[in-house]
Structure formats: structure tokens, C-alpha cells
């Protein structure tokens, strides 16, 4: 059982890495960023969702590593990356920071997989490559239940949490979060019986580093403005081959928005996993990996 917290002189407990997975670090805009690297071949970058981190992809990395160089990043402020403090966590700024990370580790072109808020970051990053970062190219997009302008969920809650009153209320309940984490994790699944045995400890581990919830609050502060910018940015990436993966019972980003989002792309495939929630890469990893690998291996 991992320790609940870590002292300033003690490294926090981290979930064990899989075979062939290396823990790496990069310095990006003054922030120390952790990422996992595995395999060899054409690069695929994996972007986690809000309050997630590279641990989310533990069942995905082995499925890709036999034919790809897999990069799973802990975005600044999340996972075991440095808590970034008072930097801009708007969607566009986060996307640009990610692209600086990609440049720092030597990437030029890559496939990009993003889930939830990371899916929104992926779309914005791809749009930025079309204008502000032409030296980088996103070859394919895989969007897993991505935050998008066509799902109404969160459009009221996120701005409230980002407000002074909402932030104060959220901070007041944060101390109780470890006691209620199992409940909130269960809400991410279509069937709570399919929660992997290591999920609770794995998602709890970064809480040993102060500042994770402050990072989350800074992200939601610009939520609706970010969605408006994203809707405009999507028009720049309609030519990129795209795979949309969704759980039918997703209560965080509604699967009903998949059709409208798919209509923004000219070369798109949509897969809805029956009776699955917001985290298909954990709830039905074999089916998820089959769709992901098949899409990345196809020739257009």
C-alpha cells in the first residue's frame, strides 16, 4: 500500500512502470515536466485528461510500443510534473506549452492521442501547428471523449468552480477528497465493477505533491472562453485523419456530441463503446487498443 503523503525530503510513491517504459524529464518554460517513453518507431504522443496523468495510459502504452515510440506526458501542474504556479492554463496556452515540450524532446511530426480535456488540448495543438508552429505536424488525431463545444456538460459548473465563491467552496471540501475518491472514480465508469484494481492508488499518488487541485481550478477558470476559441480552431484541422472514441455511458462529456464533432472532420471514424463510461482505455482496454492500433496502422 503506497504512503498517503510524502515529506519534502522523500520522493512520493509512484505507480510502477511497465516493462520497457522509461521515466524521463524535460524543462519546458521553466517547469520540470515528467513523461514516460517506450518502444521505437513513428512517435505517438498521449495526453491525459483533467486531474489525470500518464498513469491513465498504462494499458495503452504496451499495445503501441511494439511499433511506435510512445510518449505519455504529465502536463505541467499535473501528475508528477512540477506544479506550475501562476502560469496561464487557458486551452491555447496549454496547447502551446505542449508544443514547446514536443520541440524540446526533438519531435517534428507525430500522431496525437488526447482524452477529455487532453482531447481539447490535442485539437488546439493541432490547430496551432497549422499557423504558429508550422515546423511541427500532427499526422493523425485520436480524440477520446474530448471536451468539445458541442457537449453542454460543464458549461455552467466549470465557470462556477473557477469563480471566487466556487473556488473557496471547492478548497473547503478538498481535505475530504481522498475519502470520497472511490465514489468519484466510480462515476467515470459505465460499470464500477470494471474499475482496475490499481486505479484508486494510482490516481491518488500525485496528491502527495501539493497544488494539483489549484492546477485544476486554474484550468476551469477559462472554460467557456476556451470552448469558443476551440470551436473556431477546429475549422483549421478538418483535413487531419481523426478517430473519435467514446463510451456510451459517458457522464462527463456526452457521447451525443460525437456526431456534431465528427462533422467537423472530412476523414473521420467514430466508435462508441456500449455500456462504457468516460475512461474506455481503462474500462475496456482490449477493445480500445484494437480500435486505436488499427487506426494508427492504416494507410490513407
Helices and strands as residue ranges (DSSP letters): E 22-28, E 31-38, E 42-47, G 54-57, H 58-65, E 68-73, H 91-104, E 109-115, H 117-129, E 137-144, H 157-162, H 164-174, H 177-186, G 192-194, H 199-204, G 205-208, H 212-220, H 223-234, E 241-247, G 255-257, H 258-262, E 268-273, H 280-283, H 285-297
